């Protein structure tokens, strides 16, 4: 049971080195290989990775094809029965790879597996998520009513920010920062590889939906934690720009899932109004205080 750990580097040499070192330090329960894809980093010399880590497989992409295309290059150069997509800005503190691989092997109905992710300060990242729907967008507007429900029922109904990440659960999708799945699943996806229609952001949700179309279920493990620097170190102004991009991606994914009929039109009105109001509130708070509102 070889696990192929695929990591993408783009101008993050030191961060990526820390990620690789953490994998090597903490992974003991399963055999693994590390496949590093350099996405044509203009400021990094990818050969320096081999000086630091001579046992990894290095793939040098001639162009920056984005997150999905980079991972497909890495997967093509890998040999494991299990594939782990691991962001370069993650740090392992325990044998999370072995824990996830053992869980994946315990149930053939599993598609993608994710684990508990936190920022460097210990704050939870909400990575066990539901697909968006008109119903859930309307329920999200009625948060005071949802707060009256027992936690377990509320968290299972909504997941996302309503779930504190404190128990294992089936979910609709997990973060691509740590996403594990069987290689054999890829052969059943469109084109026999990860969908590359998005350059960056939204791919993880799209892939997990495509796994569900194959009759598989996605799973979240709460019992092991990986640190994900993510945009905790990104300027607040940049994060606000990304919020607009996320809204566009969510619309495209929803169109893929349900088409552009009446349900989508109603969803789009509610979702866009809610998220744009949220965006402008965050902009106002940022301009007044210089801080990003969660």
Secondary structure, DSSP 8 states (H G I E B T S, - for coil): --EEEEEEESS-HHHHHHHHHHHHHH--SS-EEEEEEE---SS--THHHHHH-TTSEEEE-SS--HHHHHHHHHHHT---SEEEEE-TTEEESS-HHHHHHHHHHT-TTEEEEEEEEE-TTS-EE--EE----HHHHHHHHTHHHHTTS-HHHHHHHH-GGG--S-S-EEESEE-TTEEEEEHHHHTTSGGGS---S-SSSSHHHHHHHHHHHTT-EEEEEEEEEEEE-GGGGS-HHHHHHHHHHHHHHHHHHHHHHH-SSHHHHHHHHHHHHHHHHHHHHHHHHHHHHS----
